[in-house]
Amino acid sequence: MGPYRIEDLEGKERGLRVGCETHDEWREFEPGRRAVAFYCPDCSLEVEVRLHDDLDWRDWGERC
């Protein structure tokens, strides 16, 4: 299994590139997507990447 790599793409509106380095499987995702799923058929695993704005972050240990 993997290692998996997540990269920012170059350009004004940057998308994401997600891939499995071991099996040289890569997929590029368009800008503006907040969640993407990448599947490597050789590993038989799906990796889900979610993007969060640092201003939206909160401590999940905090209770209301």
PQR file of N, CA, C, O and H, with PARSE charges and radii, in Angstrom:
ATOM      1  N   MET A   1       0.841  -1.183   0.000 -0.4000 1.5000
ATOM      2  CA  MET A   1       0.000   0.000   0.000 -0.0000 2.0000
ATOM      3  C   MET A   1       0.876   1.232   0.000  0.5500 1.7000
ATOM      4  O   MET A   1       1.919   1.250   0.653 -0.5500 1.4000
ATOM      5  N   GLY A   2       0.478   2.245  -0.709 -0.4000 1.5000
ATOM      6  CA  GLY A   2       0.926   3.603  -0.866 -0.0000 2.0000
ATOM      7  C   GLY A   2       2.316   3.939  -0.609  0.5500 1.7000
ATOM      8  O   GLY A   2       2.907   2.863  -0.516 -0.5500 1.4000
ATOM      9  H   GLY A   2      -0.369   2.231  -1.240  0.4000 1.0000
ATOM     10  N   PRO A   3       3.098   4.866  -0.455 -0.5600 1.5000
ATOM     11  CA  PRO A   3       2.710   6.130   0.175  0.2800 2.0000
ATOM     12  C   PRO A   3       1.910   7.006  -0.791  0.5500 1.7000
ATOM     13  O   PRO A   3       2.138   7.012  -2.000 -0.5500 1.4000
ATOM     14  N   TYR A   4       0.998   7.716  -0.226 -0.4000 1.5000
ATOM     15  CA  TYR A   4       0.169   8.625  -1.009 -0.0000 2.0000
ATOM     16  C   TYR A   4       0.716  10.032  -0.880  0.5500 1.7000
ATOM     17  O   TYR A   4       1.283  10.400   0.149 -0.5500 1.4000
ATOM     18  H   TYR A   4       0.812   7.711   0.756  0.4000 1.0000
ATOM     19  N   ARG A   5       0.541  10.812  -1.931 -0.4000 1.5000
ATOM     20  CA  ARG A   5       1.033  12.191  -1.919 -0.0000 2.0000
ATOM     21  C   ARG A   5      -0.089  13.113  -2.360  0.5500 1.7000
ATOM     22  O   ARG A   5      -0.850  12.799  -3.275 -0.5500 1.4000
ATOM     23  H   ARG A   5       0.080  10.513  -2.767  0.4000 1.0000
ATOM     24  N   ILE A   6      -0.178  14.258  -1.692 -0.4000 1.5000
ATOM     25  CA  ILE A   6      -1.161  15.292  -2.023 -0.0000 2.0000
ATOM     26  C   ILE A   6      -0.378  16.554  -2.327  0.5500 1.7000
ATOM     27  O   ILE A   6       0.422  17.003  -1.505 -0.5500 1.4000
ATOM     28  H   ILE A   6       0.440  14.513  -0.949  0.4000 1.0000
ATOM     29  N   GLU A   7      -0.602  17.136  -3.510 -0.4000 1.5000
ATOM     30  CA  GLU A   7       0.142  18.317  -3.945 -0.0000 2.0000
ATOM     31  C   GLU A   7      -0.816  19.394  -4.433  0.5500 1.7000
ATOM     32  O   GLU A   7      -1.888  19.099  -4.962 -0.5500 1.4000
ATOM     33  H   GLU A   7      -1.252  16.772  -4.177  0.4000 1.0000
ATOM     34  N   ASP A   8      -0.415  20.641  -4.249 -0.4000 1.5000
ATOM     35  CA  ASP A   8      -1.113  21.773  -4.865 -0.0000 2.0000
ATOM     36  C   ASP A   8      -0.615  21.903  -6.297  0.5500 1.7000
ATOM     37  O   ASP A   8       0.577  21.742  -6.557 -0.5500 1.4000
ATOM     38  H   ASP A   8       0.456  20.880  -3.819  0.4000 1.0000
ATOM     39  N   LEU A   9      -1.518  22.192  -7.223 -0.4000 1.5000
ATOM     40  CA  LEU A   9      -1.128  22.434  -8.602 -0.0000 2.0000
ATOM     41  C   LEU A   9      -0.762  23.902  -8.771  0.5500 1.7000
ATOM     42  O   LEU A   9      -1.277  24.768  -8.063 -0.5500 1.4000
ATOM     43  H   LEU A   9      -2.486  22.322  -7.012  0.4000 1.0000
ATOM     44  N   GLU A  10       0.122  24.168  -9.706 -0.4000 1.5000
ATOM     45  CA  GLU A  10       0.539  25.540  -9.991 -0.0000 2.0000
ATOM     46  C   GLU A  10      -0.575  26.298 -10.703  0.5500 1.7000
ATOM     47  O   GLU A  10      -1.469  25.694 -11.297 -0.5500 1.4000
ATOM     48  H   GLU A  10       0.540  23.465 -10.281  0.4000 1.0000
ATOM     49  N   GLY A  11      -0.515  27.610 -10.638 -0.4000 1.5000
ATOM     50  CA  GLY A  11      -1.468  28.431 -11.368 -0.0000 2.0000
ATOM     51  C   GLY A  11      -2.261  29.341 -10.455  0.5500 1.7000
ATOM     52  O   GLY A  11      -2.195  29.237  -9.230 -0.5500 1.4000
ATOM     53  H   GLY A  11       0.211  28.101 -10.156  0.4000 1.0000
ATOM     54  N   LYS A  12      -3.022  30.246 -11.085 -0.4000 1.5000
ATOM     55  CA  LYS A  12      -3.801  31.220 -10.326 -0.0000 2.0000
ATOM     56  C   LYS A  12      -4.857  30.531  -9.460  0.5500 1.7000
ATOM     57  O   LYS A  12      -4.955  30.797  -8.262 -0.5500 1.4000
ATOM     58  H   LYS A  12      -3.076  30.330 -12.080  0.4000 1.0000
ATOM     59  N   GLU A  13      -5.644  29.649 -10.071 -0.4000 1.5000
ATOM     60  CA  GLU A  13      -6.623  28.857  -9.319 -0.0000 2.0000
ATOM     61  C   GLU A  13      -6.053  27.458  -9.189  0.5500 1.7000
ATOM     62  O   GLU A  13      -6.060  26.684 -10.147 -0.5500 1.4000
ATOM     63  H   GLU A  13      -5.565  29.433 -11.044  0.4000 1.0000
ATOM     64  N   ARG A  14      -5.564  27.138  -8.014 -0.4000 1.5000
ATOM     65  CA  ARG A  14      -4.855  25.875  -7.836 -0.0000 2.0000
ATOM     66  C   ARG A  14      -5.802  24.741  -7.473  0.5500 1.7000
ATOM     67  O   ARG A  14      -6.663  24.874  -6.604 -0.5500 1.4000
ATOM     68  H   ARG A  14      -5.558  27.767  -7.236  0.4000 1.0000
ATOM     69  N   GLY A  15      -5.621  23.646  -8.151 -0.4000 1.5000
ATOM     70  CA  GLY A  15      -6.353  22.429  -7.822 -0.0000 2.0000
ATOM     71  C   GLY A  15      -5.466  21.517  -6.993  0.5500 1.7000
ATOM     72  O   GLY A  15      -4.464  21.959  -6.431 -0.5500 1.4000
ATOM     73  H   GLY A  15      -4.921  23.538  -8.857  0.4000 1.0000
ATOM     74  N   LEU A  16      -5.831  20.258  -6.919 -0.4000 1.5000
ATOM     75  CA  LEU A  16      -5.062  19.271  -6.167 -0.0000 2.0000
ATOM     76  C   LEU A  16      -4.649  18.125  -7.072  0.5500 1.7000
ATOM     77  O   LEU A  16      -5.347  17.776  -8.024 -0.5500 1.4000
ATOM     78  H   LEU A  16      -6.645  19.899  -7.376  0.4000 1.0000
ATOM     79  N   ARG A  17      -3.519  17.560  -6.759 -0.4000 1.5000
ATOM     80  CA  ARG A  17      -3.051  16.338  -7.412 -0.0000 2.0000
ATOM     81  C   ARG A  17      -2.850  15.313  -6.304  0.5500 1.7000
ATOM     82  O   ARG A  17      -2.094  15.552  -5.362 -0.5500 1.4000
ATOM     83  H   ARG A  17      -2.952  17.844  -5.985  0.4000 1.0000
ATOM     84  N   VAL A  18      -3.519  14.182  -6.415 -0.4000 1.5000
ATOM     85  CA  VAL A  18      -3.439  13.131  -5.401 -0.0000 2.0000
ATOM     86  C   VAL A  18      -2.976  11.861  -6.092  0.5500 1.7000
ATOM     87  O   VAL A  18      -3.448  11.528  -7.179 -0.5500 1.4000
ATOM     88  H   VAL A  18      -4.133  13.988  -7.180  0.4000 1.0000
ATOM     89  N   GLY A  19      -2.041  11.147  -5.452 -0.4000 1.5000
ATOM     90  CA  GLY A  19      -1.569   9.939  -6.103 -0.0000 2.0000
ATOM     91  C   GLY A  19      -0.887   8.955  -5.187  0.5500 1.7000
ATOM     92  O   GLY A  19      -0.557   9.253  -4.039 -0.5500 1.4000
ATOM     93  H   GLY A  19      -1.657  11.418  -4.569  0.4000 1.0000
ATOM     94  N   CYS A  20      -0.687   7.770  -5.733 -0.4000 1.5000
ATOM     95  CA  CYS A  20       0.032   6.684  -5.068 -0.0000 2.0000
ATOM     96  C   CYS A  20       1.400   6.589  -5.735  0.5500 1.7000
ATOM     97  O   CYS A  20       1.493   6.247  -6.914 -0.5500 1.4000
ATOM     98  H   CYS A  20      -0.955   7.528  -6.665  0.4000 1.0000
ATOM     99  N   GLU A  21       2.454   6.887  -4.995 -0.4000 1.5000
ATOM    100  CA  GLU A  21       3.799   6.870  -5.572 -0.0000 2.0000
ATOM    101  C   GLU A  21       4.267   5.456  -5.908  0.5500 1.7000
ATOM    102  O   GLU A  21       4.996   5.264  -6.882 -0.5500 1.4000
ATOM    103  H   GLU A  21       2.379   7.164  -4.037  0.4000 1.0000
ATOM    104  N   THR A  22       3.866   4.484  -5.130 -0.4000 1.5000
ATOM    105  CA  THR A  22       4.307   3.108  -5.355 -0.0000 2.0000
ATOM    106  C   THR A  22       3.830   2.576  -6.702  0.5500 1.7000
ATOM    107  O   THR A  22       4.585   1.909  -7.409 -0.5500 1.4000
ATOM    108  H   THR A  22       3.274   4.640  -4.339  0.4000 1.0000
ATOM    109  N   HIS A  23       2.587   2.867  -7.059 -0.4000 1.5000
ATOM    110  CA  HIS A  23       2.011   2.331  -8.292 -0.0000 2.0000
ATOM    111  C   HIS A  23       1.910   3.370  -9.404  0.5500 1.7000
ATOM    112  O   HIS A  23       1.367   3.082 -10.470 -0.5500 1.4000
ATOM    113  H   HIS A  23       1.973   3.410  -6.485  0.4000 1.0000
ATOM    114  N   ASP A  24       2.422   4.562  -9.167 -0.4000 1.5000
ATOM    115  CA  ASP A  24       2.434   5.647 -10.157 -0.0000 2.0000
ATOM    116  C   ASP A  24       1.043   5.913 -10.734  0.5500 1.7000
ATOM    117  O   ASP A  24       0.873   6.071 -11.943 -0.5500 1.4000
ATOM    118  H   ASP A  24       2.863   4.796  -8.301  0.4000 1.0000
ATOM    119  N   GLU A  25       0.060   5.958  -9.844 -0.4000 1.5000
ATOM    120  CA  GLU A  25      -1.324   6.310 -10.206 -0.0000 2.0000
ATOM    121  C   GLU A  25      -1.591   7.710  -9.666  0.5500 1.7000
ATOM    122  O   GLU A  25      -1.393   7.958  -8.476 -0.5500 1.4000
ATOM    123  H   GLU A  25       0.198   5.829  -8.862  0.4000 1.0000
ATOM    124  N   TRP A  26      -2.038   8.628 -10.522 -0.4000 1.5000
ATOM    125  CA  TRP A  26      -2.272  10.015 -10.118 -0.0000 2.0000
ATOM    126  C   TRP A  26      -3.593  10.497 -10.681  0.5500 1.7000
ATOM    127  O   TRP A  26      -4.055  10.028 -11.721 -0.5500 1.4000
ATOM    128  H   TRP A  26      -2.198   8.426 -11.488  0.4000 1.0000
ATOM    129  N   ARG A  27      -4.190  11.437  -9.978 -0.4000 1.5000
ATOM    130  CA  ARG A  27      -5.413  12.076 -10.470 -0.0000 2.0000
ATOM    131  C   ARG A  27      -5.376  13.542 -10.074  0.5500 1.7000
ATOM    132  O   ARG A  27      -5.009  13.884  -8.950 -0.5500 1.4000
ATOM    133  H   ARG A  27      -3.815  11.818  -9.133  0.4000 1.0000
ATOM    134  N   GLU A  28      -5.760  14.407 -11.011 -0.4000 1.5000
ATOM    135  CA  GLU A  28      -5.822  15.841 -10.750 -0.0000 2.0000
ATOM    136  C   GLU A  28      -7.273  16.250 -10.562  0.5500 1.7000
ATOM    137  O   GLU A  28      -8.165  15.787 -11.271 -0.5500 1.4000
ATOM    138  H   GLU A  28      -6.058  14.129 -11.925  0.4000 1.0000
ATOM    139  N   PHE A  29      -7.489  17.134  -9.585 -0.4000 1.5000
ATOM    140  CA  PHE A  29      -8.831  17.613  -9.267 -0.0000 2.0000
ATOM    141  C   PHE A  29      -8.887  19.109  -9.505  0.5500 1.7000
ATOM    142  O   PHE A  29      -7.950  19.838  -9.179 -0.5500 1.4000
ATOM    143  H   PHE A  29      -6.764  17.510  -9.008  0.4000 1.0000
ATOM    144  N   GLU A  30      -9.989  19.559 -10.073 -0.4000 1.5000
ATOM    145  CA  GLU A  30     -10.153  20.968 -10.427 -0.0000 2.0000
ATOM    146  C   GLU A  30     -10.216  21.850  -9.179  0.5500 1.7000
ATOM    147  O   GLU A  30     -10.562  21.377  -8.097 -0.5500 1.4000
ATOM    148  H   GLU A  30     -10.750  18.968 -10.337  0.4000 1.0000
ATOM    149  N   PRO A  31      -9.881  23.128  -9.336 -0.5600 1.5000
ATOM    150  CA  PRO A  31      -9.942  24.063  -8.211  0.2800 2.0000
ATOM    151  C   PRO A  31     -11.362  24.213  -7.678  0.5500 1.7000
ATOM    152  O   PRO A  31     -12.332  24.024  -8.412 -0.5500 1.4000
ATOM    153  N   GLY A  32     -11.477  24.547  -6.419 -0.4000 1.5000
ATOM    154  CA  GLY A  32     -12.765  24.833  -5.819 -0.0000 2.0000
ATOM    155  C   GLY A  32     -13.441  23.643  -5.170  0.5500 1.7000
ATOM    156  O   GLY A  32     -14.486  23.806  -4.540 -0.5500 1.4000
ATOM    157  H   GLY A  32     -10.689  24.700  -5.822  0.4000 1.0000
ATOM    158  N   ARG A  33     -12.887  22.467  -5.302 -0.4000 1.5000
ATOM    159  CA  ARG A  33     -13.490  21.289  -4.665 -0.0000 2.0000
ATOM    160  C   ARG A  33     -12.967  21.184  -3.242  0.5500 1.7000
ATOM    161  O   ARG A  33     -11.763  21.285  -3.003 -0.5500 1.4000
ATOM    162  H   ARG A  33     -12.038  22.335  -5.813  0.4000 1.0000
ATOM    163  N   ARG A  34     -13.872  20.981  -2.306 -0.4000 1.5000
ATOM    164  CA  ARG A  34     -13.473  20.929  -0.898 -0.0000 2.0000
ATOM    165  C   ARG A  34     -13.228  19.507  -0.417  0.5500 1.7000
ATOM    166  O   ARG A  34     -12.641  19.302   0.646 -0.5500 1.4000
ATOM    167  H   ARG A  34     -14.850  20.898  -2.500  0.4000 1.0000
ATOM    168  N   ALA A  35     -13.672  18.528  -1.188 -0.4000 1.5000
ATOM    169  CA  ALA A  35     -13.436  17.127  -0.838 -0.0000 2.0000
ATOM    170  C   ALA A  35     -13.264  16.323  -2.122  0.5500 1.7000
ATOM    171  O   ALA A  35     -14.034  16.476  -3.069 -0.5500 1.4000
ATOM    172  H   ALA A  35     -14.149  18.694  -2.051  0.4000 1.0000
ATOM    173  N   VAL A  36     -12.257  15.473  -2.143 -0.4000 1.5000
ATOM    174  CA  VAL A  36     -12.005  14.621  -3.299 -0.0000 2.0000
ATOM    175  C   VAL A  36     -11.686  13.209  -2.806  0.5500 1.7000
ATOM    176  O   VAL A  36     -11.232  13.024  -1.677 -0.5500 1.4000
ATOM    177  H   VAL A  36     -11.631  15.349  -1.374  0.4000 1.0000
ATOM    178  N   ALA A  37     -11.925  12.238  -3.647 -0.4000 1.5000
ATOM    179  CA  ALA A  37     -11.602  10.850  -3.324 -0.0000 2.0000
ATOM    180  C   ALA A  37     -10.720  10.286  -4.437  0.5500 1.7000
ATOM    181  O   ALA A  37     -11.033  10.412  -5.621 -0.5500 1.4000
ATOM    182  H   ALA A  37     -12.294  12.388  -4.564  0.4000 1.0000
ATOM    183  N   PHE A  38      -9.627   9.669  -4.040 -0.4000 1.5000
ATOM    184  CA  PHE A  38      -8.694   9.049  -4.977 -0.0000 2.0000
ATOM    185  C   PHE A  38      -8.659   7.551  -4.698  0.5500 1.7000
ATOM    186  O   PHE A  38      -8.556   7.130  -3.546 -0.5500 1.4000
ATOM    187  H   PHE A  38      -9.372   9.566  -3.078  0.4000 1.0000
ATOM    188  N   TYR A  39      -8.745   6.746  -5.761 -0.4000 1.5000
ATOM    189  CA  TYR A  39      -8.711   5.290  -5.620 -0.0000 2.0000
ATOM    190  C   TYR A  39      -7.527   4.734  -6.399  0.5500 1.7000
ATOM    191  O   TYR A  39      -7.371   5.011  -7.588 -0.5500 1.4000
ATOM    192  H   TYR A  39      -8.828   7.087  -6.697  0.4000 1.0000
ATOM    193  N   CYS A  40      -6.696   3.948  -5.724 -0.4000 1.5000
ATOM    194  CA  CYS A  40      -5.596   3.251  -6.389 -0.0000 2.0000
ATOM    195  C   CYS A  40      -6.027   1.798  -6.576  0.5500 1.7000
ATOM    196  O   CYS A  40      -6.204   1.083  -5.590 -0.5500 1.4000
ATOM    197  H   CYS A  40      -6.823   3.723  -4.758  0.4000 1.0000
ATOM    198  N   PRO A  41      -6.202   1.343  -7.827 -0.5600 1.5000
ATOM    199  CA  PRO A  41      -6.670  -0.022  -8.057  0.2800 2.0000
ATOM    200  C   PRO A  41      -5.671  -1.089  -7.603  0.5500 1.7000
ATOM    201  O   PRO A  41      -6.072  -2.195  -7.240 -0.5500 1.4000
ATOM    202  N   ASP A  42      -4.380  -0.767  -7.619 -0.4000 1.5000
ATOM    203  CA  ASP A  42      -3.379  -1.750  -7.203 -0.0000 2.0000
ATOM    204  C   ASP A  42      -3.340  -1.922  -5.685  0.5500 1.7000
ATOM    205  O   ASP A  42      -3.088  -3.024  -5.197 -0.5500 1.4000
ATOM    206  H   ASP A  42      -4.054   0.132  -7.913  0.4000 1.0000
ATOM    207  N   CYS A  43      -3.585  -0.852  -4.937 -0.4000 1.5000
ATOM    208  CA  CYS A  43      -3.639  -0.929  -3.470 -0.0000 2.0000
ATOM    209  C   CYS A  43      -5.017  -1.386  -2.991  0.5500 1.7000
ATOM    210  O   CYS A  43      -5.156  -1.906  -1.884 -0.5500 1.4000
ATOM    211  H   CYS A  43      -3.790   0.043  -5.333  0.4000 1.0000
ATOM    212  N   SER A  44      -6.019  -1.188  -3.823 -0.4000 1.5000
ATOM    213  CA  SER A  44      -7.428  -1.450  -3.472 -0.0000 2.0000
ATOM    214  C   SER A  44      -7.878  -0.602  -2.293  0.5500 1.7000
ATOM    215  O   SER A  44      -8.659  -1.050  -1.454 -0.5500 1.4000
ATOM    216  H   SER A  44      -5.906  -0.765  -4.722  0.4000 1.0000
ATOM    217  N   LEU A  45      -7.379   0.626  -2.239 -0.4000 1.5000
ATOM    218  CA  LEU A  45      -7.758   1.566  -1.184 -0.0000 2.0000
ATOM    219  C   LEU A  45      -8.184   2.895  -1.789  0.5500 1.7000
ATOM    220  O   LEU A  45      -7.676   3.320  -2.826 -0.5500 1.4000
ATOM    221  H   LEU A  45      -6.745   0.990  -2.921  0.4000 1.0000
ATOM    222  N   GLU A  46      -9.127   3.537  -1.115 -0.4000 1.5000
ATOM    223  CA  GLU A  46      -9.560   4.873  -1.502 -0.0000 2.0000
ATOM    224  C   GLU A  46      -9.104   5.850  -0.425  0.5500 1.7000
ATOM    225  O   GLU A  46      -9.273   5.599   0.768 -0.5500 1.4000
ATOM    226  H   GLU A  46      -9.540   3.191  -0.272  0.4000 1.0000
ATOM    227  N   VAL A  47      -8.529   6.959  -0.858 -0.4000 1.5000
ATOM    228  CA  VAL A  47      -8.085   8.011   0.051 -0.0000 2.0000
ATOM    229  C   VAL A  47      -8.992   9.209  -0.161  0.5500 1.7000
ATOM    230  O   VAL A  47      -9.170   9.659  -1.293 -0.5500 1.4000
ATOM    231  H   VAL A  47      -8.392   7.163  -1.827  0.4000 1.0000
ATOM    232  N   GLU A  48      -9.568   9.730   0.917 -0.4000 1.5000
ATOM    233  CA  GLU A  48     -10.426  10.908   0.830 -0.0000 2.0000
ATOM    234  C   GLU A  48      -9.691  12.094   1.441  0.5500 1.7000
ATOM    235  O   GLU A  48      -9.152  12.009   2.544 -0.5500 1.4000
ATOM    236  H   GLU A  48      -9.423   9.364   1.836  0.4000 1.0000
ATOM    237  N   VAL A  49      -9.679  13.202   0.701 -0.4000 1.5000
ATOM    238  CA  VAL A  49      -9.010  14.421   1.144 -0.0000 2.0000
ATOM    239  C   VAL A  49     -10.066  15.498   1.299  0.5500 1.7000
ATOM    240  O   VAL A  49     -10.834  15.759   0.373 -0.5500 1.4000
ATOM    241  H   VAL A  49     -10.117  13.270  -0.196  0.4000 1.0000
ATOM    242  N   ARG A  50     -10.110  16.125   2.465 -0.4000 1.5000
ATOM    243  CA  ARG A  50     -11.042  17.230   2.714 -0.0000 2.0000
ATOM    244  C   ARG A  50     -10.241  18.474   3.055  0.5500 1.7000
ATOM    245  O   ARG A  50      -9.310  18.433   3.859 -0.5500 1.4000
ATOM    246  H   ARG A  50      -9.486  15.913   3.218  0.4000 1.0000
ATOM    247  N   LEU A  51     -10.620  19.580   2.427 -0.4000 1.5000
ATOM    248  CA  LEU A  51      -9.952  20.852   2.670 -0.0000 2.0000
ATOM    249  C   LEU A  51     -10.807  21.706   3.585  0.5500 1.7000
ATOM    250  O   LEU A  51     -12.022  21.804   3.408 -0.5500 1.4000
ATOM    251  H   LEU A  51     -11.376  19.614   1.774  0.4000 1.0000
ATOM    252  N   HIS A  52     -10.170  22.316   4.555 -0.4000 1.5000
ATOM    253  CA  HIS A  52     -10.860  23.199   5.485 -0.0000 2.0000
ATOM    254  C   HIS A  52     -10.102  24.515   5.556  0.5500 1.7000
ATOM    255  O   HIS A  52      -8.874  24.525   5.645 -0.5500 1.4000
ATOM    256  H   HIS A  52      -9.183  22.236   4.699  0.4000 1.0000
ATOM    257  N   ASP A  53     -10.820  25.606   5.517 -0.4000 1.5000
ATOM    258  CA  ASP A  53     -10.225  26.921   5.691 -0.0000 2.0000
ATOM    259  C   ASP A  53      -9.710  27.019   7.124  0.5500 1.7000
ATOM    260  O   ASP A  53     -10.385  26.582   8.056 -0.5500 1.4000
ATOM    261  H   ASP A  53     -11.817  25.598   5.445  0.4000 1.0000
ATOM    262  N   ASP A  54      -8.523  27.589   7.304 -0.4000 1.5000
ATOM    263  CA  ASP A  54      -7.975  27.680   8.661 -0.0000 2.0000
ATOM    264  C   ASP A  54      -8.826  28.565   9.571  0.5500 1.7000
ATOM    265  O   ASP A  54      -8.707  28.476  10.792 -0.5500 1.4000
ATOM    266  H   ASP A  54      -7.975  27.944   6.546  0.4000 1.0000
ATOM    267  N   LEU A  55      -9.676  29.411   9.007 -0.4000 1.5000
ATOM    268  CA  LEU A  55     -10.563  30.238   9.827 -0.0000 2.0000
ATOM    269  C   LEU A  55     -11.757  29.439  10.339  0.5500 1.7000
ATOM    270  O   LEU A  55     -12.397  29.837  11.313 -0.5500 1.4000
ATOM    271  H   LEU A  55      -9.773  29.484   8.014  0.4000 1.0000
ATOM    272  N   ASP A  56     -12.062  28.311   9.690 -0.4000 1.5000
ATOM    273  CA  ASP A  56     -13.180  27.468  10.106 -0.0000 2.0000
ATOM    274  C   ASP A  56     -12.780  26.439  11.154  0.5500 1.7000
ATOM    275  O   ASP A  56     -13.632  25.711  11.662 -0.5500 1.4000
ATOM    276  H   ASP A  56     -11.542  27.988   8.899  0.4000 1.0000
ATOM    277  N   TRP A  57     -11.511  26.373  11.479 -0.4000 1.5000
ATOM    278  CA  TRP A  57     -11.017  25.346  12.391 -0.0000 2.0000
ATOM    279  C   TRP A  57     -11.542  25.570  13.796  0.5500 1.7000
ATOM    280  O   TRP A  57     -11.659  26.706  14.255 -0.5500 1.4000
ATOM    281  H   TRP A  57     -10.819  26.965  11.067  0.4000 1.0000
ATOM    282  N   ARG A  58     -11.853  24.488  14.467 -0.4000 1.5000
ATOM    283  CA  ARG A  58     -12.207  24.572  15.882 -0.0000 2.0000
ATOM    284  C   ARG A  58     -11.747  23.300  16.574  0.5500 1.7000
ATOM    285  O   ARG A  58     -11.564  22.264  15.935 -0.5500 1.4000
ATOM    286  H   ARG A  58     -11.757  23.565  14.094  0.4000 1.0000
ATOM    287  N   ASP A  59     -11.567  23.383  17.844 -0.4000 1.5000
ATOM    288  CA  ASP A  59     -11.128  22.253  18.639 -0.0000 2.0000
ATOM    289  C   ASP A  59     -12.294  21.287  18.807  0.5500 1.7000
ATOM    290  O   ASP A  59     -13.302  21.637  19.421 -0.5500 1.4000
ATOM    291  H   ASP A  59     -11.716  24.224  18.363  0.4000 1.0000
ATOM    292  N   TRP A  60     -12.169  20.075  18.266 -0.4000 1.5000
ATOM    293  CA  TRP A  60     -13.261  19.113  18.336 -0.0000 2.0000
ATOM    294  C   TRP A  60     -13.459  18.581  19.753  0.5500 1.7000
ATOM    295  O   TRP A  60     -14.468  17.932  20.029 -0.5500 1.4000
ATOM    296  H   TRP A  60     -11.350  19.791  17.767  0.4000 1.0000
ATOM    297  N   GLY A  61     -12.518  18.841  20.651 -0.4000 1.5000
ATOM    298  CA  GLY A  61     -12.677  18.437  22.038 -0.0000 2.0000
ATOM    299  C   GLY A  61     -13.575  19.392  22.798  0.5500 1.7000
ATOM    300  O   GLY A  61     -14.022  19.087  23.904 -0.5500 1.4000
ATOM    301  H   GLY A  61     -11.698  19.368  20.427  0.4000 1.0000
ATOM    302  N   GLU A  62     -13.839  20.545  22.210 -0.4000 1.5000
ATOM    303  CA  GLU A  62     -14.674  21.559  22.860 -0.0000 2.0000
ATOM    304  C   GLU A  62     -16.137  21.127  22.803  0.5500 1.7000
ATOM    305  O   GLU A  62     -16.609  20.655  21.768 -0.5500 1.4000
ATOM    306  H   GLU A  62     -13.476  20.793  21.312  0.4000 1.0000
ATOM    307  N   ARG A  63     -16.831  21.285  23.882 -0.4000 1.5000
ATOM    308  CA  ARG A  63     -18.248  20.901  23.952 -0.0000 2.0000
ATOM    309  C   ARG A  63     -19.105  22.136  24.191  0.5500 1.7000
ATOM    310  O   ARG A  63     -18.694  23.061  24.892 -0.5500 1.4000
ATOM    311  H   ARG A  63     -16.448  21.668  24.722  0.4000 1.0000
ATOM    312  N   CYS A  64     -20.290  22.144  23.610 -0.4000 1.5000
ATOM    313  CA  CYS A  64     -21.208  23.275  23.785 -0.0000 2.0000
ATOM    314  C   CYS A  64     -22.044  23.100  25.030  0.5500 1.7000
ATOM    315  O   CYS A  64     -22.875  23.954  25.342 -0.5500 1.4000
ATOM    316  H   CYS A  64     -20.623  21.392  23.041  0.4000 1.0000
TER
END
